[in-house]
Amino acid sequence: MPPALKALVAQLVGFGLMAATLVFGLMPADQPLALMVFQGGVAAAASLALRADNWWIPIHLAFGPALLFAARLGLHPGWYLGAFVLLLLIYGSSFRTQVPLFLSNRETARVVADLLPVDRSVRLLDLGSGTGGLLRILAAAHPQSQFVGIESAFLPYLISRLATQAQPNCVIHRADFWVSKFGEFDVVYAFLSPVPMPRLWRKLNVELKRGSLLIANSFPVPTVTPERVVDVGDRRGTRLYLYRI
């Protein structure tokens, strides 16, 4: 069952049991916060039963009380619609890809730039390039090389396209990287999540030429020993895992 469907089922179970407590008079209707806390607890328990990732638990616990708090603010419904559309434009593809929007910081970009050769040009692909911050720094540091980003979320893609207009060696595509071909690239940079890494490693071994490099930010490839691990030294404690094809 997809993670988003598990979350929906868990919430429906929570609201269903909450409604049942009201129908049978097991909880007072004049204590909405207690009802929402109960609903969140049931949804979290259902999430555990469905074997969803642990990070869903605080979301389920907070969802009902957050709805109650938002209802008491008395804001115009248009604000909620606008917030929903904005979040959809930024995170809409996360339910399908199971990859949230992670932005590489400047310290990481500088370390990646130092890892690239200076005596020859390379072609680097950034999977899930976000707003293009890493690619802009790399393109400026290595003007002889080519940098390509793939981003599926509309708003980050649009921002990155506009921000890289003045850099001819940097191109951003809005696409699904699972259906894209990687054979022309020497280096692939991935700041994704633990979920897609095994599948990504299999795809890279099929499509990349021998000697190509995968730079995985924060999330290593399970069961595969990296050629090298680089500590960025930033406040995040970022680590880069380097794998040679």
C-alpha positions in Angstrom: 0.0 0.0 0.0 1.4 3.4 -0.9 2.4 5.7 2.0 -0.2 8.3 1.2 -2.9 5.7 1.1 -1.8 4.3 4.5 -1.9 7.8 5.9 -5.5 8.3 4.5 -6.7 5.0 5.9 -5.2 5.8 9.3 -6.9 9.2 9.5 -10.2 7.7 8.4 -9.9 5.0 11.2 -9.2 7.8 13.7 -12.2 9.9 12.6 -14.4 6.8 12.4 -13.7 5.8 16.0 -14.0 9.4 17.2 -17.5 9.6 15.6 -18.4 6.3 17.2 -17.5 7.6 20.7 -19.8 10.5 20.1 -22.7 8.4 18.9 -22.4 6.1 21.9 -21.8 8.9 24.3 -18.4 7.6 25.4 -16.9 11.1 25.1 -18.5 14.6 25.6 -19.1 16.6 22.5 -18.2 19.8 24.2 -14.5 18.9 24.5 -13.3 19.2 20.9 -9.6 19.2 21.9 -9.9 15.9 23.7 -11.8 14.5 20.7 -9.0 15.6 18.4 -6.3 14.2 20.6 -8.2 10.9 20.7 -8.5 10.9 17.0 -4.8 11.6 16.5 -3.9 8.8 18.9 -6.1 6.3 17.1 -4.7 7.4 13.7 -1.1 7.0 15.0 -1.9 3.5 16.3 -3.5 2.6 12.9 -0.4 3.9 11.2 1.8 1.7 13.3 -0.5 -1.3 12.5 -0.2 -0.5 8.8 3.6 -0.5 9.2 4.0 3.1 7.9 7.2 4.9 8.4 7.7 6.2 12.0 7.8 9.9 10.9 4.1 9.7 10.1 3.2 9.2 13.8 3.8 12.9 14.9 1.9 14.0 11.8 -1.2 11.9 12.7 -1.0 13.1 16.3 -0.9 16.8 15.3 -3.3 16.7 12.4 -6.6 16.8 14.4 -5.5 19.5 16.9 -4.1 21.5 14.0 -7.4 21.4 12.2 -9.2 22.6 15.4 -6.7 25.4 15.9 -7.0 26.5 12.2 -10.8 26.5 12.5 -10.7 28.8 15.6 -8.5 31.3 13.7 -11.5 32.5 11.7 -9.5 33.0 8.5 -11.1 33.3 5.1 -11.3 29.9 3.3 -9.3 31.5 0.5 -6.2 31.5 2.7 -6.4 27.8 3.2 -6.9 27.2 -0.5 -3.9 29.3 -1.3 -1.8 27.5 1.2 -2.9 24.1 -0.2 -2.1 25.2 -3.7 1.3 26.5 -2.7 2.2 23.3 -0.8 0.9 21.3 -3.8 3.2 23.2 -6.2 6.2 22.5 -3.9 5.6 19.1 -2.5 2.9 17.6 -4.8 5.3 15.0 -6.3 6.6 13.8 -2.9 3.7 11.3 -2.4 4.6 9.6 -5.7 8.4 9.8 -5.5 8.7 9.5 -1.7 11.4 12.2 -1.9 10.8 15.4 0.0 12.3 18.7 -1.0 15.8 18.8 0.4 18.0 21.8 -0.5 21.7 21.4 -0.6 23.5 24.2 1.3 26.4 26.3 0.1 28.9 24.4 2.1 27.9 21.2 0.4 28.0 22.8 -3.0 31.5 24.0 -2.4 32.7 20.6 -1.3 31.1 19.0 -4.4 32.8 21.6 -6.6 36.2 20.6 -5.1 35.5 17.0 -5.9 35.1 17.7 -9.6 38.2 17.7 -11.8 39.7 21.0 -12.9 41.8 19.6 -15.8 38.8 18.4 -17.9 35.1 19.0 -18.4 32.5 16.7 -17.0 28.7 16.4 -17.3 27.0 16.3 -13.9 23.3 15.4 -13.3 21.5 16.6 -10.1 18.5 14.4 -9.4 15.8 16.4 -7.7 17.6 19.7 -8.2 15.1 21.8 -6.2 15.6 25.5 -6.7 19.0 24.9 -8.4 21.2 26.4 -5.8 23.8 23.6 -6.0 23.9 23.7 -9.8 24.4 27.5 -9.9 27.4 27.3 -7.6 28.9 24.4 -9.6 28.3 26.0 -12.9 30.1 29.2 -11.8 33.0 27.2 -10.3 33.5 25.0 -13.4 32.5 27.0 -16.5 34.1 24.4 -18.8 31.7 21.6 -17.5 28.0 21.0 -18.1 25.4 20.8 -15.3 21.9 19.4 -15.7 19.1 19.3 -13.1 15.9 17.2 -13.1 13.1 18.5 -10.8 9.5 17.3 -10.8 7.9 19.8 -8.5 6.6 22.8 -10.5 7.5 25.8 -8.3 11.1 24.8 -7.5 11.6 23.9 -11.2 10.2 27.4 -12.2 12.5 29.2 -9.7 15.5 27.2 -10.8 14.8 27.8 -14.5 14.6 31.6 -14.0 17.7 31.6 -11.7 19.9 29.8 -14.2 19.0 31.8 -17.3 22.3 33.6 -17.3 24.4 30.4 -17.0 24.7 28.7 -20.4 26.4 25.6 -18.9 23.4 24.9 -16.6 20.1 23.4 -17.7 17.1 22.4 -15.7 14.4 20.0 -16.9 11.0 19.3 -15.4 10.8 15.5 -15.6 10.6 12.2 -13.8 14.2 11.0 -13.4 13.1 7.4 -13.3 12.2 7.6 -17.0 15.2 9.7 -17.9 18.4 8.3 -19.3 21.7 8.9 -17.5 24.2 7.4 -19.9 25.7 10.7 -21.0 26.7 11.8 -17.5 30.0 11.4 -15.7 28.7 12.4 -12.2 25.3 12.0 -10.7 24.4 13.9 -7.5 21.5 12.7 -5.4 20.0 14.2 -2.3 16.8 12.2 -2.1 15.7 9.9 0.8 16.5 6.4 1.9 13.6 4.9 0.0 14.8 5.2 -3.6 18.5 4.6 -3.1 18.5 0.8 -3.9 16.5 1.3 -7.1 18.6 4.3 -8.1 21.8 2.3 -7.7 20.4 -0.5 -9.9 19.5 2.1 -12.6 22.9 3.8 -12.4 24.7 0.5 -12.8 22.7 -0.3 -16.0 22.9 3.2 -17.6 26.1 4.9 -16.5 29.5 4.1 -18.1 32.2 2.4 -16.1 34.1 4.8 -13.9 31.2 7.3 -13.5 30.6 8.7 -10.0 27.6 8.8 -7.7 27.6 11.5 -5.0 24.9 10.6 -2.5 24.1 13.3 0.1 23.2 12.0 3.5 21.5 8.8 2.3 23.9 6.0 1.4 23.2 3.1 -0.8 22.3 0.1 1.5 24.6 -2.9 1.5 27.1 -1.1 -0.9 30.4 0.2 0.5 31.2 3.7 -0.7 34.6 4.4 -2.3 34.9 7.4 0.0 32.9 9.3 2.6 33.4 13.1 2.8 32.3 15.1 5.9 31.1 18.6 4.7 31.7 20.1 8.1 28.5 22.2 8.2 26.0 22.5 11.0 23.8 19.8 9.5 26.6 17.3 9.8 26.3 16.5 6.1 28.1 13.5 4.8 28.7 12.7 1.1 28.9 9.1 0.0 31.0 8.5 -3.1 30.4 5.4 -5.2 32.2 4.5 -8.4 30.3 2.6 -11.1 
